[in-house]
Amino acid sequence: MNNYSNVLTETSEVLKYFDKSILEKIPQKLRDKIQENQNRAYHFQYDKSKTLVEQKIMQETKDLISAIYLMYCCDGEERKQLMDICKENERKKLEELNQNYDDSGLFKNIEENTGNVENIANNKIAVIGEEKWYQKLYTKIKSFVNRIFGK
């Protein structure tokens, strides 16, 4: 089995510990597809003494659970708050990356080797403009849901 089915196994196990009122917001068809496609040979045990954040689960499982919660369990205001938190975390992450990035020798080497500083500057700008992690997460979840429902 592949990593995808292991993620579904972990997700299925974690969903067992969701409050019933939250679990009922997740479409039954999605829960059924998660059950059908999980890896039955992969054993994951949820540790009740730990929080969800403390569980030893794959990052993809955390992403999937987060996306399911965001897509199906949040109301409008909570969804907005969570998206604001995601955006703020992304801003902090980019700020941290910029602080840790030293490009002082970048242009010097380029000028010596190619003389084309403008081209490299444009490439650097393109890298900074990459898709945000929460946009990537949404795209992955959308792809996942489409795969499950055969769209």
C-alpha positions, 0 to 999 in steps of 0.5 A, a space after each residue: 500500500 502507498 502513503 496515501 492509504 496510510 494517511 487515510 488509516 491515521 485519519 480514520 482512527 483520529 476521526 473516531 475521537 472527534 465529538 459526535 456533533 463535529 463528526 456529523 458535519 463531515 459527509 458520510 460519503 467522505 467518511 465511507 471512502 476514507 474507511 474503504 481506501 485505508 491500508 488495513 495492514 497499517 496499524 496506527 494507535 491513537 494515544 488518548 493521553 495526548 492531544 491531537 497535536 502531540 500524536 505521532 501522525 504523518 504531516 499529510 494526516 494533519 493536513 487532511 484532518 485540518 482541511 476536513 475540519 476547515 471545509 466541513 466543520 467550521 462555520 463562517 466566522 470560525 473559518 475566517 478566523 482560521 484562515 486569518 491565523 493561516 495567513 499570519 503564520 505564513 507571513 511570519 514564516 516568510 519573514 523568518 525565511 527572509 531574516 535567515 537568507 543572506 544574498 550578499 554574495 548572490 549578485 556578485 557571483 552572478 555578475 562575475 559569471 554571467 553579467 545578467 543580474 536582472 534575470 536572476 533578480 526576476 527569478 528571485 521574485 518568482 520564487 517569493 511569489 510561490 503559492 501559499 501553504 494553505 493554498 497548496 493544502 486546499 489544492 491537495 484536499 480538493 484533489 484528494 476529495 476528487 480522487 475519493 469521489 471519482 471526479 
